[in-house]
Amino acid sequence: MSIVRYIKSLLVSTALLVSQYAAAQRVLTLEEARKLAVTRNNNLKAAEEKIGAARAQKAIAGAKDKPTVDGSVTGFYFSSPLNKLLPEYGVSPMVSASQPIYAGGKIRLGKAAAGKGVEIAEEQKALTTAEVLLATESAYWQVVAAKEKIRLAEQFARQLDGLYRELNNAYTAGLTYKNDLLQVKVQQNDNQLNVIRANDAWVLSKLNLAQITGLGDSTEFVLPDSVLGEFSNETLHRSMAEIAADRPEIKILQKSLEAEKIQEKLLKADFRPTIGLSAGGLAGFGKQGINLGNPSSNAFAAYYGMLQVSMPILDWGQRKQKIRQQQHNITAQQYQLQETKEKISLEVQQAYLQLNESAKRIELSGASLEQAEENLRLSNDRLKAGTITGQDVLEAQTIWQQANSNIIDAKTAYRISEANLYKTLGMTRF
C-alpha cells in the first residue's frame, strides 16, 4: 500500500470514529471550562489544603493561652536493699496542670502571626486561581484554533482536488503539461500530512485542556466556539492603585511584610520575663510503707503548686542580633514589594501592547485574506480562460491557505492576550 493510500485510509477511519462518538461527547463552553478548572484543578486543590493547614496552625496558636492538663501512671518495683526504705512495688498515678500567666506578649503575637499565615495562604490560592484560569482560557482557544486548522486543511484539500481534476482533464486533452499535474499531486500529499498534524495538535490540545480542568485523560468533549468571529477594539483601563489592590502577588508580599514585622515583635518579646503557674496531684498504691506518716497504710495522696518566673540575663548579644537580622529582612521585603509593583506596572503596559498588536494583526491578516481570496478567484477565472498555468493557481491557493492560517493564529492570539490582560489587571471574568 502506498503512503498516499495509507494516509487516505487513516483519514477515513478517523472521520468514522469522530462521527460515532460525536453524539456522546459533551459540549464544553468556556464558562464551564473555567468552573471545572476552579473546582477540579490539582494545583487549586493543593492550595486549598495549604489553607487548611494554615487554619490548623492558627487553632494551635489560639490554644497557647489555655491551661494544659497532663496525666500519667507509673508502675514501680524496687529490690533489696531499696525495698527496705521504699515500697517494694506499687503504682503511682499523677495529674498536672499548667497555665501561662505572662509570656511577654508572645502568645498574642503568635496568634497574629498564625492569622497572617491563613491570609497569605488564601491569597496564594487567589494567585493560583488567576494562573489556572489564564491557562484554561489559553488551552481552550488553542483547542478551538486546532479545530479551525483542521477545517482549513480539509477545505484546502477540496480546492486541490478540484484543481487536480481540471488539470487532469486538460492534460488528457493535451492542453497542459504533466508537470503542472505532478505539482498539484505533491501539494495534495503535503496537505494530507498537514491534516494528520492538525488532528494530532487538536488531540494534544484537548488533552492539555482536560488536564487543566480536571477531566483527566478524557477528550470526549467538543467546543462550541470559533475564533473566526468579530473582535472588539475596546480595551480596559485601570489605575495602578486599583490593580495593586486586586493583584494577589501584591497582597501576598504586603501580608508577608506584616508577618515579618510581627516576627520582629516576637524577637523583642524575648527580653521580657515569662510567668507560669503549675499544679499537680499524685497518689501511690503499693506494698507497705508508702505513707511515711502511717507506715501501716498502703496508699498515699499529695498535691503541689509552683510559680515560675523566667528572666533573660546574659546571652552575649544574641537576641539583639536576631532583632537586627529581622529588621534587615523587613527592609529587604519592602524593596521586594516595590520591585514587584514596578514589574507589574511594566507587565500591564506589555499586556496592553500585546493586545493592541493582536488587534492590528487581525486587521492586517483580514486585509491579506481579502486580497488572497480575490487573487484566487481571478486565478481560477484565468485558468478557465487558458491565460495562466495550473502552477499559478496552485500558488494562489497556497497564498489563500496561508492567509487563512494567519488570521486563525491572529484571532487566537487576541483571545489569549485578552485573557492575559484581565489577569494582569487583577480582574476575573469568572
One Martini backbone bead per residue (centre of mass of N, CA, C, O) as a GRO file, in nm:
protein
  430
    1MET     BB    1   0.097   0.035   0.023
    2SER     BB    2   0.074   0.353  -0.008
    3ILE     BB    3   0.100   0.646   0.157
    4VAL     BB    4  -0.157   0.772   0.042
    5ARG     BB    5  -0.353   0.539   0.108
    6TYR     BB    6  -0.297   0.535   0.408
    7ILE     BB    7  -0.385   0.820   0.471
    8LYS     BB    8  -0.674   0.794   0.366
    9SER     BB    9  -0.759   0.561   0.555
   10LEU     BB   10  -0.702   0.716   0.817
   11LEU     BB   11  -0.903   0.946   0.768
   12VAL     BB   12  -1.155   0.774   0.746
   13SER     BB   13  -1.137   0.644   1.028
   14THR     BB   14  -1.146   0.907   1.184
   15ALA     BB   15  -1.423   1.003   1.081
   16LEU     BB   16  -1.585   0.762   1.192
   17LEU     BB   17  -1.514   0.800   1.490
   18VAL     BB   18  -1.625   1.084   1.519
   19SER     BB   19  -1.922   1.015   1.437
   20GLN     BB   20  -1.973   0.806   1.670
   21TYR     BB   21  -1.889   1.017   1.924
   22ALA     BB   22  -2.038   1.291   1.896
   23ALA     BB   23  -2.305   1.232   2.057
   24ALA     BB   24  -2.142   1.169   2.341
   25GLN     BB   25  -2.042   1.444   2.354
   26ARG     BB   26  -1.964   1.719   2.522
   27VAL     BB   27  -2.040   2.054   2.581
   28LEU     BB   28  -1.771   2.297   2.610
   29THR     BB   29  -1.751   2.579   2.761
   30LEU     BB   30  -1.577   2.835   2.889
   31GLU     BB   31  -1.729   2.856   3.156
   32GLU     BB   32  -1.715   2.552   3.226
   33ALA     BB   33  -1.407   2.534   3.225
   34ARG     BB   34  -1.363   2.726   3.459
   35LYS     BB   35  -1.527   2.570   3.673
   36LEU     BB   36  -1.364   2.310   3.660
   37ALA     BB   37  -1.090   2.429   3.736
   38VAL     BB   38  -1.174   2.542   4.020
   39THR     BB   39  -1.273   2.242   4.129
   40ARG     BB   40  -1.028   2.030   3.991
   41ASN     BB   41  -0.764   2.143   4.018
   42ASN     BB   42  -0.472   2.049   4.166
   43ASN     BB   43  -0.351   2.322   4.255
   44LEU     BB   44  -0.610   2.415   4.407
   45LYS     BB   45  -0.624   2.183   4.605
   46ALA     BB   46  -0.351   2.239   4.734
   47ALA     BB   47  -0.420   2.528   4.829
   48GLU     BB   48  -0.652   2.440   5.018
   49GLU     BB   49  -0.477   2.265   5.206
   50LYS     BB   50  -0.297   2.502   5.303
   51ILE     BB   51  -0.524   2.648   5.441
   52GLY     BB   52  -0.587   2.423   5.643
   53ALA     BB   53  -0.307   2.429   5.776
   54ALA     BB   54  -0.319   2.729   5.869
   55ARG     BB   55  -0.571   2.694   6.047
   56ALA     BB   56  -0.446   2.489   6.238
   57GLN     BB   57  -0.221   2.679   6.337
   58LYS     BB   58  -0.415   2.889   6.453
   59ALA     BB   59  -0.544   2.698   6.662
   60ILE     BB   60  -0.285   2.644   6.817
   61ALA     BB   61  -0.230   2.942   6.895
   62GLY     BB   62  -0.513   2.977   7.044
   63ALA     BB   63  -0.416   2.754   7.282
   64LYS     BB   64  -0.170   2.884   7.445
   65ASP     BB   65  -0.364   3.030   7.686
   66LYS     BB   66  -0.432   2.755   7.782
   67PRO     BB   67  -0.476   2.508   7.979
   68THR     BB   68  -0.289   2.222   8.087
   69VAL     BB   69  -0.341   1.860   8.094
   70ASP     BB   70  -0.174   1.590   8.267
   71GLY     BB   71  -0.118   1.232   8.259
   72SER     BB   72  -0.001   0.958   8.480
   73VAL     BB   73   0.139   0.617   8.504
   74THR     BB   74   0.331   0.440   8.758
   75GLY     BB   75   0.529   0.157   8.776
   76PHE     BB   76   0.688  -0.030   9.052
   77TYR     BB   77   1.016  -0.177   9.149
   78PHE     BB   78   1.198  -0.286   9.445
   79SER     BB   79   1.483  -0.399   9.559
   80SER     BB   80   1.733  -0.500   9.730
   81PRO     BB   81   1.758  -0.244   9.966
   82LEU     BB   82   1.520  -0.038   9.881
   83ASN     BB   83   1.270  -0.195  10.018
   84LYS     BB   84   1.344  -0.078  10.309
   85LEU     BB   85   1.265   0.236  10.220
   86LEU     BB   86   1.074   0.140   9.995
   87PRO     BB   87   0.853   0.032   9.813
   88GLU     BB   88   0.849  -0.255   9.643
   89TYR     BB   89   0.556  -0.199   9.519
   90GLY     BB   90   0.356  -0.020   9.257
   91VAL     BB   91   0.132   0.269   9.200
   92SER     BB   92   0.145   0.605   9.025
   93PRO     BB   93  -0.059   0.860   8.992
   94MET     BB   94  -0.078   1.165   8.772
   95VAL     BB   95  -0.161   1.523   8.789
   96SER     BB   96  -0.121   1.808   8.566
   97ALA     BB   97  -0.108   2.176   8.566
   98SER     BB   98  -0.094   2.458   8.330
   99GLN     BB   99  -0.044   2.832   8.334
  100PRO     BB  100  -0.014   3.102   8.154
  101ILE     BB  101   0.036   3.448   8.237
  102TYR     BB  102   0.326   3.551   8.112
  103ALA     BB  103   0.501   3.612   7.769
  104GLY     BB  104   0.558   3.902   7.641
  105GLY     BB  105   0.335   3.860   7.393
  106LYS     BB  106   0.367   3.589   7.232
  107ILE     BB  107   0.081   3.480   7.208
  108ARG     BB  108  -0.048   3.715   7.058
  109LEU     BB  109   0.160   3.717   6.824
  110GLY     BB  110   0.113   3.424   6.735
  111LYS     BB  111  -0.177   3.468   6.644
  112ALA     BB  112  -0.115   3.684   6.430
  113ALA     BB  113   0.077   3.511   6.259
  114ALA     BB  114  -0.129   3.287   6.195
  115GLY     BB  115  -0.332   3.474   6.055
  116LYS     BB  116  -0.135   3.553   5.824
  117GLY     BB  117  -0.104   3.268   5.715
  118VAL     BB  118  -0.393   3.246   5.612
  119GLU     BB  119  -0.393   3.492   5.423
  120ILE     BB  120  -0.161   3.396   5.243
  121ALA     BB  121  -0.295   3.130   5.150
  122GLU     BB  122  -0.540   3.270   5.017
  123GLU     BB  123  -0.373   3.441   4.814
  124GLN     BB  124  -0.236   3.200   4.680
  125LYS     BB  125  -0.497   3.089   4.564
  126ALA     BB  126  -0.570   3.337   4.396
  127LEU     BB  127  -0.320   3.315   4.216
  128THR     BB  128  -0.374   3.028   4.114
  129THR     BB  129  -0.647   3.092   3.988
  130ALA     BB  130  -0.546   3.296   3.778
  131GLU     BB  131  -0.352   3.096   3.637
  132VAL     BB  132  -0.562   2.877   3.566
  133LEU     BB  133  -0.754   3.055   3.398
  134LEU     BB  134  -0.547   3.129   3.184
  135ALA     BB  135  -0.479   2.838   3.101
  136THR     BB  136  -0.765   2.767   3.016
  137GLU     BB  137  -0.808   2.976   2.793
  138SER     BB  138  -0.565   2.902   2.624
  139ALA     BB  139  -0.644   2.604   2.579
  140TYR     BB  140  -0.918   2.654   2.451
  141TRP     BB  141  -0.820   2.823   2.200
  142GLN     BB  142  -0.632   2.602   2.095
  143VAL     BB  143  -0.853   2.403   2.025
  144VAL     BB  144  -1.008   2.582   1.833
  145ALA     BB  145  -0.772   2.633   1.637
  146ALA     BB  146  -0.720   2.337   1.562
  147LYS     BB  147  -0.998   2.295   1.431
  148GLU     BB  148  -0.963   2.516   1.215
  149LYS     BB  149  -0.716   2.381   1.080
  150ILE     BB  150  -0.866   2.133   0.985
  151ARG     BB  151  -1.073   2.277   0.805
  152LEU     BB  152  -0.866   2.414   0.626
  153ALA     BB  153  -0.727   2.157   0.519
  154GLU     BB  154  -0.989   2.038   0.395
  155GLN     BB  155  -1.047   2.277   0.205
  156PHE     BB  156  -0.778   2.262   0.056
  157ALA     BB  157  -0.823   1.978  -0.050
  158ARG     BB  158  -1.065   2.048  -0.229
  159GLN     BB  159  -0.916   2.245  -0.411
  160LEU     BB  160  -0.702   2.046  -0.511
  161ASP     BB  161  -0.898   1.846  -0.635
  162GLY     BB  162  -1.019   2.042  -0.841
  163LEU     BB  163  -0.753   2.113  -0.983
  164TYR     BB  164  -0.677   1.825  -1.064
  165ARG     BB  165  -0.918   1.772  -1.246
  166GLU     BB  166  -0.868   1.999  -1.449
  167LEU     BB  167  -0.574   1.919  -1.527
  168ASN     BB  168  -0.637   1.631  -1.615
  169ASN     BB  169  -0.823   1.709  -1.846
  170ALA     BB  170  -0.614   1.884  -1.991
  171TYR     BB  171  -0.401   1.659  -2.026
  172THR     BB  172  -0.579   1.463  -2.182
  173ALA     BB  173  -0.622   1.699  -2.411
  174GLY     BB  174  -0.332   1.851  -2.441
  175LEU     BB  175  -0.324   2.152  -2.265
  176THR     BB  176  -0.100   2.032  -2.069
  177TYR     BB  177   0.129   1.958  -1.836
  178LYS     BB  178   0.245   1.718  -1.616
  179ASN     BB  179   0.384   1.906  -1.412
  180ASP     BB  180   0.129   2.041  -1.301
  181LEU     BB  181   0.007   1.780  -1.188
  182LEU     BB  182   0.242   1.702  -0.996
  183GLN     BB  183   0.237   1.953  -0.815
  184VAL     BB  184  -0.043   1.899  -0.699
  185LYS     BB  185   0.020   1.620  -0.582
  186VAL     BB  186   0.230   1.713  -0.381
  187GLN     BB  187   0.038   1.905  -0.230
  188GLN     BB  188  -0.159   1.687  -0.141
  189ASN     BB  189   0.036   1.525   0.032
  190ASP     BB  190   0.111   1.754   0.225
  191ASN     BB  191  -0.182   1.810   0.325
  192GLN     BB  192  -0.234   1.533   0.452
  193LEU     BB  193  -0.019   1.574   0.667
  194ASN     BB  194  -0.151   1.830   0.784
  195VAL     BB  195  -0.405   1.691   0.884
  196ILE     BB  196  -0.265   1.508   1.086
  197ARG     BB  197  -0.129   1.730   1.249
  198ALA     BB  198  -0.391   1.876   1.326
  199ASN     BB  199  -0.513   1.637   1.481
  200ASP     BB  200  -0.287   1.606   1.685
  201ALA     BB  201  -0.309   1.895   1.800
  202TRP     BB  202  -0.600   1.863   1.894
  203VAL     BB  203  -0.561   1.631   2.094
  204LEU     BB  204  -0.342   1.766   2.273
  205SER     BB  205  -0.511   2.018   2.349
  206LYS     BB  206  -0.735   1.853   2.489
  207LEU     BB  207  -0.556   1.723   2.703
  208ASN     BB  208  -0.468   1.987   2.833
  209LEU     BB  209  -0.753   2.084   2.911
  210ALA     BB  210  -0.829   1.834   3.080
  211GLN     BB  211  -0.608   1.867   3.294
  212ILE     BB  212  -0.684   2.152   3.398
  213THR     BB  213  -1.008   2.069   3.446
  214GLY     BB  214  -1.013   1.759   3.560
  215LEU     BB  215  -1.062   1.526   3.315
  216GLY     BB  216  -0.799   1.412   3.248
  217ASP     BB  217  -0.802   1.183   2.959
  218SER     BB  218  -1.057   1.322   2.856
  219THR     BB  219  -1.194   1.397   2.504
  220GLU     BB  220  -1.525   1.400   2.536
  221PHE     BB  221  -1.534   1.694   2.368
  222VAL     BB  222  -1.685   2.005   2.265
  223LEU     BB  223  -1.651   2.320   2.102
  224PRO     BB  224  -1.860   2.602   2.016
  225ASP     BB  225  -1.633   2.777   1.929
  226SER     BB  226  -1.482   3.058   1.745
  227VAL     BB  227  -1.222   3.260   1.593
  228LEU     BB  228  -1.421   3.377   1.342
  229GLY     BB  229  -1.509   3.640   1.465
  230GLU     BB  230  -1.566   3.919   1.632
  231PHE     BB  231  -1.367   4.216   1.723
  232SER     BB  232  -1.281   4.420   1.977
  233ASN     BB  233  -1.110   4.741   2.050
  234GLU     BB  234  -1.167   4.736   2.337
  235THR     BB  235  -1.027   4.858   2.644
  236LEU     BB  236  -0.888   4.843   2.950
  237HIS     BB  237  -0.889   5.061   3.250
  238ARG     BB  238  -0.644   5.102   3.517
  239SER     BB  239  -0.515   5.171   3.800
  240MET     BB  240  -0.255   5.094   4.005
  241ALA     BB  241  -0.423   5.091   4.263
  242GLU     BB  242  -0.631   4.883   4.163
  243ILE     BB  243  -0.434   4.661   4.088
  244ALA     BB  244  -0.289   4.631   4.367
  245ALA     BB  245  -0.564   4.554   4.516
  246ASP     BB  246  -0.597   4.271   4.320
  247ARG     BB  247  -0.318   4.156   4.337
  248PRO     BB  248  -0.188   3.878   4.487
  249GLU     BB  249   0.115   3.945   4.494
  250ILE     BB  250   0.084   4.200   4.667
  251LYS     BB  251  -0.067   4.078   4.907
  252ILE     BB  252   0.147   3.875   4.988
  253LEU     BB  253   0.373   4.081   5.048
  254GLN     BB  254   0.221   4.251   5.255
  255LYS     BB  255   0.164   4.015   5.456
  256SER     BB  256   0.458   3.931   5.488
  257LEU     BB  257   0.548   4.199   5.611
  258GLU     BB  258   0.363   4.181   5.858
  259ALA     BB  259   0.488   3.914   5.961
  260GLU     BB  260   0.776   4.028   6.003
  261LYS     BB  261   0.692   4.238   6.221
  262ILE     BB  262   0.590   4.029   6.421
  263GLN     BB  263   0.862   3.885   6.452
  264GLU     BB  264   1.006   4.124   6.579
  265LYS     BB  265   0.827   4.132   6.835
  266LEU     BB  266   0.898   3.847   6.928
  267LEU     BB  267   1.201   3.907   6.975
  268LYS     BB  268   1.152   4.134   7.186
  269ALA     BB  269   1.002   3.940   7.393
  270ASP     BB  270   1.269   3.798   7.501
  271PHE     BB  271   1.322   4.039   7.723
  272ARG     BB  272   1.093   3.925   7.872
  273PRO     BB  273   0.919   3.790   8.104
  274THR     BB  274   0.806   3.476   8.245
  275ILE     BB  275   0.485   3.336   8.355
  276GLY     BB  276   0.404   3.039   8.558
  277LEU     BB  277   0.153   2.794   8.639
  278SER     BB  278   0.158   2.503   8.859
  279ALA     BB  279  -0.011   2.181   8.913
  280GLY     BB  280  -0.041   1.887   9.136
  281GLY     BB  281  -0.122   1.532   9.156
  282LEU     BB  282  -0.062   1.244   9.378
  283ALA     BB  283  -0.036   0.882   9.392
  284GLY     BB  284  -0.017   0.572   9.598
  285PHE     BB  285   0.017   0.207   9.539
  286GLY     BB  286   0.132  -0.040   9.786
  287LYS     BB  287   0.377  -0.199   9.960
  288GLN     BB  288   0.437  -0.068  10.225
  289GLY     BB  289   0.529   0.254  10.339
  290ILE     BB  290   0.417   0.496  10.172
  291ASN     BB  291   0.316   0.625  10.428
  292LEU     BB  292   0.516   0.790  10.646
  293GLY     BB  293   0.295   0.854  10.870
  294ASN     BB  294   0.171   0.552  10.785
  295PRO     BB  295   0.308   0.244  10.759
  296SER     BB  296   0.031   0.073  10.738
  297SER     BB  297  -0.010   0.205  10.475
  298ASN     BB  298  -0.086   0.155  10.106
  299ALA     BB  299  -0.136   0.478  10.083
  300PHE     BB  300  -0.122   0.797   9.894
  301ALA     BB  301  -0.155   1.171   9.895
  302ALA     BB  302  -0.077   1.466   9.681
  303TYR     BB  303   0.020   1.815   9.647
  304TYR     BB  304   0.107   2.095   9.416
  305GLY     BB  305   0.275   2.420   9.371
  306MET     BB  306   0.387   2.655   9.102
  307LEU     BB  307   0.605   2.942   9.044
  308GLN     BB  308   0.734   3.079   8.737
  309VAL     BB  309   1.025   3.285   8.674
  310SER     BB  310   1.159   3.430   8.369
  311MET     BB  311   1.489   3.585   8.300
  312PRO     BB  312   1.689   3.750   8.105
  313ILE     BB  313   2.048   3.826   8.119
  314LEU     BB  314   2.270   3.651   7.931
  315ASP     BB  315   2.378   3.633   7.554
  316TRP     BB  316   2.586   3.813   7.394
  317GLY     BB  317   2.367   3.954   7.178
  318GLN     BB  318   2.168   3.759   7.030
  319ARG     BB  319   1.895   3.906   7.038
  320LYS     BB  320   1.982   4.165   6.895
  321GLN     BB  321   2.071   4.026   6.628
  322LYS     BB  322   1.797   3.911   6.558
  323ILE     BB  323   1.658   4.184   6.527
  324ARG     BB  324   1.848   4.294   6.309
  325GLN     BB  325   1.793   4.074   6.105
  326GLN     BB  326   1.487   4.130   6.080
  327GLN     BB  327   1.513   4.421   5.978
  328HIS     BB  328   1.648   4.340   5.714
  329ASN     BB  329   1.414   4.166   5.614
  330ILE     BB  330   1.208   4.396   5.598
  331THR     BB  331   1.358   4.573   5.396
  332ALA     BB  332   1.371   4.360   5.172
  333GLN     BB  333   1.061   4.331   5.147
  334GLN     BB  334   1.011   4.624   5.056
  335TYR     BB  335   1.176   4.607   4.796
  336GLN     BB  336   1.016   4.372   4.672
  337LEU     BB  337   0.747   4.520   4.659
  338GLN     BB  338   0.842   4.750   4.473
  339GLU     BB  339   0.942   4.568   4.243
  340THR     BB  340   0.667   4.435   4.183
  341LYS     BB  341   0.515   4.692   4.108
  342GLU     BB  342   0.696   4.764   3.866
  343LYS     BB  343   0.653   4.500   3.709
  344ILE     BB  344   0.345   4.526   3.683
  345SER     BB  345   0.348   4.786   3.522
  346LEU     BB  346   0.497   4.658   3.283
  347GLU     BB  347   0.298   4.424   3.235
  348VAL     BB  348   0.060   4.603   3.157
  349GLN     BB  349   0.186   4.736   2.909
  350GLN     BB  350   0.237   4.470   2.759
  351ALA     BB  351  -0.059   4.378   2.745
  352TYR     BB  352  -0.160   4.613   2.577
  353LEU     BB  353   0.034   4.580   2.337
  354GLN     BB  354  -0.045   4.288   2.270
  355LEU     BB  355  -0.342   4.345   2.206
  356ASN     BB  356  -0.297   4.560   1.988
  357GLU     BB  357  -0.131   4.377   1.805
  358SER     BB  358  -0.353   4.166   1.761
  359ALA     BB  359  -0.556   4.359   1.630
  360LYS     BB  360  -0.370   4.443   1.395
  361ARG     BB  361  -0.327   4.156   1.288
  362ILE     BB  362  -0.619   4.109   1.208
  363GLU     BB  363  -0.645   4.339   1.008
  364LEU     BB  364  -0.412   4.249   0.816
  365SER     BB  365  -0.511   3.958   0.769
  366GLY     BB  366  -0.782   4.039   0.646
  367ALA     BB  367  -0.664   4.187   0.402
  368SER     BB  368  -0.503   3.946   0.293
  369LEU     BB  369  -0.746   3.759   0.252
  370GLU     BB  370  -0.895   3.929   0.045
  371GLN     BB  371  -0.665   3.922  -0.163
  372ALA     BB  372  -0.645   3.611  -0.182
  373GLU     BB  373  -0.937   3.562  -0.282
  374GLU     BB  374  -0.916   3.738  -0.536
  375ASN     BB  375  -0.673   3.595  -0.659
  376LEU     BB  376  -0.811   3.316  -0.680
  377ARG     BB  377  -1.044   3.398  -0.859
  378LEU     BB  378  -0.874   3.502  -1.097
  379SER     BB  379  -0.713   3.241  -1.144
  380ASN     BB  380  -0.954   3.060  -1.216
  381ASP     BB  381  -1.049   3.227  -1.457
  382ARG     BB  382  -0.776   3.212  -1.619
  383LEU     BB  383  -0.765   2.909  -1.643
  384LYS     BB  384  -1.029   2.882  -1.808
  385ALA     BB  385  -0.904   3.086  -2.031
  386GLY     BB  386  -0.583   3.008  -2.068
  387THR     BB  387  -0.365   3.240  -1.934
  388ILE     BB  388  -0.280   3.021  -1.724
  389THR     BB  389  -0.144   2.811  -1.501
  390GLY     BB  390  -0.156   2.579  -1.254
  391GLN     BB  391   0.073   2.703  -1.086
  392ASP     BB  392  -0.070   2.973  -1.031
  393VAL     BB  393  -0.310   2.852  -0.873
  394LEU     BB  394  -0.146   2.706  -0.659
  395GLU     BB  395  -0.025   2.965  -0.544
  396ALA     BB  396  -0.298   3.097  -0.469
  397GLN     BB  397  -0.387   2.873  -0.273
  398THR     BB  398  -0.148   2.897  -0.078
  399ILE     BB  399  -0.198   3.190   0.000
  400TRP     BB  400  -0.482   3.141   0.109
  401GLN     BB  401  -0.406   2.936   0.327
  402GLN     BB  402  -0.209   3.125   0.483
  403ALA     BB  403  -0.413   3.352   0.544
  404ASN     BB  404  -0.601   3.178   0.716
  405SER     BB  405  -0.391   3.088   0.922
  406ASN     BB  406  -0.317   3.374   1.022
  407ILE     BB  407  -0.603   3.454   1.131
  408ILE     BB  408  -0.622   3.233   1.339
  409ASP     BB  409  -0.371   3.316   1.500
  410ALA     BB  410  -0.459   3.608   1.560
  411LYS     BB  411  -0.729   3.539   1.713
  412THR     BB  412  -0.605   3.363   1.926
  413ALA     BB  413  -0.408   3.573   2.041
  414TYR     BB  414  -0.628   3.768   2.129
  415ARG     BB  415  -0.773   3.591   2.337
  416ILE     BB  416  -0.520   3.547   2.515
  417SER     BB  417  -0.452   3.848   2.560
  418GLU     BB  418  -0.717   3.915   2.698
  419ALA     BB  419  -0.682   3.723   2.940
  420ASN     BB  420  -0.411   3.847   3.032
  421LEU     BB  421  -0.519   4.129   3.095
  422TYR     BB  422  -0.709   4.053   3.320
  423LYS     BB  423  -0.491   3.938   3.504
  424THR     BB  424  -0.306   4.191   3.514
  425LEU     BB  425  -0.555   4.374   3.635
  426GLY     BB  426  -0.705   4.186   3.856
  427MET     BB  427  -0.917   4.025   3.685
  428THR     BB  428  -1.239   3.852   3.651
  429ARG     BB  429  -1.482   3.634   3.463
  430PHE     BB  430  -1.589   3.429   3.704
   0.00000   0.00000   0.00000
